[in-house]
Amino acid sequence: TVGPNPASSVLDDYEEGTFTPFYEGSTTAGTYTYGSQDGHYTKIGRIVTVRISLVNINTSSVGAGLAQVGGLPFTSQSNQSFETPGPRFDQFNFSGSAVYVVGAINNNSTNMNFYEVRSGSGDVALTVTAKASDTADLFIIGTYFAAA
């Protein structure tokens, strides 16, 4: 017989919780403090949805390399992008040709980098020094796959 199997529709791997995300450079982390620093997640099977809020990112010592948010709650699977309607950056500098910014989670990692998608040109990685002031904010909602 063809049809749904009631036993297969039971959620046997559901989890909600909090984590502590942080802003850093990919080469040299740097030191940053926050007015508020919040991370929430929902995990169903291997699908992880995160909500991140970093408000008033204050630089104590400047990092180097790509702009990165670390501390994601689960290690990612390899070769994937981060599904998001677009992170919201406040008080960050972008190139004049940026159309929008996307997040990408590193392979087998708990870190996310950001890329400016540009019209008629290749993507450009956002550097940690793009943060323009100590009142900079970063808000992210998105989904990724955790490693098996």
MOHUZI-V701530 format. One record per residue. RES is the residue in one letter. SS is DSSP state (alpha for helix, beta for strand, coil for the rest). PHI is phi as a letter, one per 30 degrees, with the letter a starting at -180 (999 if undefined). NEAR is the number of other ideal C-beta (glycine too) atoms within 10 Angstrom. Layout:
RES SS PHI NEAR
RES SS PHI NEAR
This chain:
T coil 999 3
V coil c 3
G coil l 5
P coil d 7
N coil c 8
P alpha e 7
A alpha d 7
S alpha d 7
S alpha c 7
V coil d 8
L coil d 8
D coil c 8
D coil b 9
Y beta b 10
E beta a 12
E beta b 10
G beta a 10
T beta b 11
F beta b 16
T coil c 11
P coil d 24
F beta b 20
Y beta c 25
E beta a 21
G beta c 18
S coil d 18
T coil c 13
T beta b 12
A coil e 17
G coil i 18
T beta b 12
Y beta b 22
T beta c 13
Y coil b 18
G coil d 12
S beta a 9
Q beta b 18
D beta b 15
G beta b 20
H beta b 16
Y beta b 18
T beta b 15
K beta b 17
I beta b 13
G coil i 11
R coil c 14
I beta d 13
V beta c 21
T beta c 16
V beta c 26
R beta b 15
I beta b 24
S beta b 17
L beta c 21
V beta c 15
N beta h 16
I beta d 22
N beta c 15
T beta d 17
S beta c 9
S beta b 9
V coil d 13
G coil d 22
A beta b 14
G coil j 17
L beta d 20
A beta d 24
Q beta b 24
V beta c 23
G beta c 16
G coil i 17
L coil e 23
P coil d 19
F coil b 17
T coil d 15
S beta d 23
Q coil d 16
S coil d 12
N coil h 8
Q coil b 13
S coil c 12
F coil c 21
E beta d 15
T beta a 18
P coil d 10
G coil j 14
P coil d 21
R beta c 13
F beta c 20
D beta b 14
Q coil i 15
F beta b 20
N coil c 14
F coil b 17
S coil d 11
G coil d 5
S coil c 12
A beta d 17
V beta c 11
Y beta a 13
V beta b 21
V beta b 19
G beta c 22
A beta b 19
I beta d 25
N coil d 19
N coil d 12
N coil h 11
S coil b 16
T coil c 17
N coil b 17
M beta b 25
N beta c 20
F beta b 25
Y beta b 19
E beta d 19
V beta c 15
R beta c 16
S coil d 8
G coil i 6
S coil a 12
G coil d 8
D coil d 14
V beta b 16
A beta d 15
L coil d 25
T beta d 18
V alpha d 23
T alpha d 16
A alpha d 19
K beta d 25
A coil c 13
S coil a 14
D coil d 14
T coil c 13
A beta d 21
D beta b 19
L beta b 22
F beta b 15
I beta b 22
I beta b 16
G beta a 20
T beta b 12
Y beta b 22
F beta c 18
A beta d 17
A coil d 12
A coil d 5
